């Protein structure tokens, strides 16, 4: 009886600790990872699926070095604007704000409105597409602000 109770308790603890992440949490984790200094191809590939995963796998070493370079960017905020999930697919519109510093220039703020598509793969959500909706850049050094409203592919973050 005691053995059965212990086994049941252990099983309960194991299953209660393996919390499945919501698509929004997976997206936040991916964006945080993209701003980290410890990025690797394999680490990013684990969070991706579909065409985006295949593109990352096919990058040359030089392209990969550029893709993983986030040393001149500091994340300020990420806010989810909308989330539309249906079955195994989820579209999330979010605003990512970060500070970028180019060599020899004052840092400037970039605000991107983006859409991410996440797909369920083997009971977990993975990022399959990321596209830019609108970009806003504010640079005090040149004294102007720039807005872009065209939708373009953006796999950087």
C-alpha positions as CSV (number, residue, x, y, z in Angstrom):
1,X,0.0,0.0,0.0
2,X,2.8,2.3,0.9
3,X,4.7,1.5,-2.3
4,X,1.5,2.3,-4.4
5,X,1.1,5.6,-2.6
6,X,4.7,6.6,-3.3
7,X,4.6,5.7,-6.9
8,X,1.3,7.6,-7.4
9,X,2.9,10.6,-5.6
10,X,6.0,10.5,-7.8
11,X,3.9,10.2,-11.0
12,X,1.8,13.1,-9.9
13,X,4.8,15.3,-9.3
14,X,6.4,14.4,-12.6
15,X,3.3,15.2,-14.6
16,X,2.5,18.4,-12.7
17,X,6.0,19.7,-13.4
18,X,5.9,19.2,-17.1
19,X,3.8,22.3,-17.9
20,X,3.1,22.8,-21.6
21,X,3.9,26.3,-22.8
22,X,1.3,28.5,-24.5
23,X,2.2,29.8,-27.9
24,X,2.7,33.3,-26.5
25,X,5.2,31.9,-23.9
26,X,7.1,30.1,-26.7
27,X,7.3,33.3,-28.7
28,X,8.6,35.3,-25.7
29,X,11.2,32.6,-25.1
30,X,12.3,32.7,-28.7
31,X,12.7,36.5,-28.7
32,X,14.6,36.4,-25.4
33,X,16.9,33.7,-26.9
34,X,17.5,35.9,-30.0
35,X,18.8,38.7,-27.7
36,X,21.0,36.4,-25.7
37,X,24.8,36.2,-26.2
38,X,24.8,32.4,-26.0
39,X,22.8,31.7,-29.2
40,X,23.7,28.7,-31.4
41,X,22.4,27.3,-34.6
42,X,21.2,24.2,-32.8
43,X,19.6,26.2,-30.0
44,X,17.6,28.3,-32.5
45,X,16.7,25.3,-34.6
46,X,15.1,23.7,-31.5
47,X,12.5,26.5,-31.4
48,X,11.7,26.6,-35.1
49,X,9.8,24.6,-37.6
50,X,8.9,24.6,-41.3
51,X,10.6,26.9,-43.9
52,X,12.2,29.1,-41.2
53,X,13.9,26.1,-39.7
54,X,15.2,25.0,-43.1
55,X,16.5,28.5,-43.9
56,X,18.5,28.5,-40.7
57,X,19.9,25.1,-41.4
58,X,21.1,26.2,-44.8
59,X,22.9,29.4,-43.7
60,X,26.6,29.5,-44.4
61,X,28.9,30.1,-41.5
62,X,29.3,33.8,-42.4
63,X,25.5,34.2,-42.8
64,X,25.0,32.4,-39.5
65,X,27.5,34.7,-37.7
66,X,25.5,37.7,-38.9
67,X,22.1,36.1,-38.0
68,X,23.3,35.2,-34.5
69,X,25.0,38.6,-33.8
70,X,22.9,40.5,-31.2
71,X,25.7,42.2,-29.3
72,X,24.7,45.7,-30.4
73,X,21.0,45.2,-29.4
74,X,19.3,45.4,-26.0
75,X,15.7,44.3,-25.7
76,X,13.4,46.9,-24.0
77,X,10.0,45.3,-24.3
78,X,7.8,42.8,-26.0
79,X,4.0,43.2,-25.9
80,X,1.5,40.8,-27.5
81,X,-1.1,42.8,-29.4
82,X,-3.3,39.9,-30.6
83,X,-3.3,36.1,-30.7
84,X,-5.4,34.0,-33.0
85,X,-5.1,30.3,-32.6
86,X,-6.9,27.6,-34.5
87,X,-6.0,24.0,-34.2
88,X,-2.3,23.5,-34.7
89,X,-1.6,27.0,-35.9
90,X,-1.4,30.3,-34.1
91,X,-0.8,33.8,-35.4
92,X,0.5,36.4,-32.9
93,X,0.9,40.1,-33.6
94,X,3.4,41.7,-31.2
95,X,5.5,44.8,-30.8
96,X,9.2,44.4,-30.1
97,X,11.1,47.4,-28.8
98,X,14.9,47.4,-28.6
99,X,17.8,49.7,-28.4
100,X,20.5,49.4,-31.1
101,X,24.0,50.9,-31.0
102,X,26.1,51.1,-34.1
103,X,29.8,51.5,-33.7
104,X,30.8,55.2,-33.1
105,X,27.1,56.4,-32.9
106,X,24.7,57.1,-30.2
107,X,22.2,54.3,-29.5
108,X,18.8,54.5,-31.1
109,X,15.4,52.9,-30.4
110,X,13.8,50.5,-32.9
111,X,10.1,49.5,-32.5
112,X,8.9,46.6,-34.7
113,X,5.4,45.5,-35.1
114,X,5.6,41.9,-36.2
115,X,3.5,38.8,-36.9
116,X,4.7,35.4,-35.9
117,X,3.1,32.1,-36.9
118,X,3.6,29.2,-34.6
119,X,2.8,25.6,-35.4
120,X,2.2,22.7,-33.1
121,X,4.8,20.0,-33.6
122,X,4.8,16.9,-31.5
123,X,2.7,18.5,-28.7
124,X,4.8,21.7,-28.5
125,X,4.6,25.0,-30.2
126,X,7.4,26.2,-32.5
127,X,8.0,29.4,-34.5
128,X,7.4,28.8,-38.3
129,X,7.3,32.3,-39.7
130,X,8.1,35.8,-38.6
131,X,7.3,38.9,-40.7
132,X,7.6,42.6,-40.2
133,X,4.4,44.7,-40.4
134,X,5.8,48.1,-39.4
135,X,9.1,49.5,-38.2
136,X,9.6,52.8,-36.3
137,X,13.2,54.1,-35.7
138,X,13.9,57.0,-33.5
139,X,17.5,58.3,-33.6
140,X,18.4,61.5,-31.7
141,X,21.8,61.6,-33.5
142,X,20.2,62.6,-36.8
143,X,17.1,64.1,-35.3
144,X,14.5,62.2,-37.3
145,X,12.1,59.4,-36.9
146,X,11.4,56.9,-39.6
147,X,8.3,54.8,-40.2
148,X,7.9,51.9,-42.5
149,X,4.5,50.4,-43.2
150,X,5.3,47.8,-45.8
151,X,5.1,44.1,-44.8
152,X,8.3,42.3,-45.5
153,X,9.9,39.1,-44.4
154,X,12.0,39.5,-41.3
155,X,13.6,36.4,-39.7
156,X,16.0,38.4,-37.6
157,X,13.9,38.4,-34.4
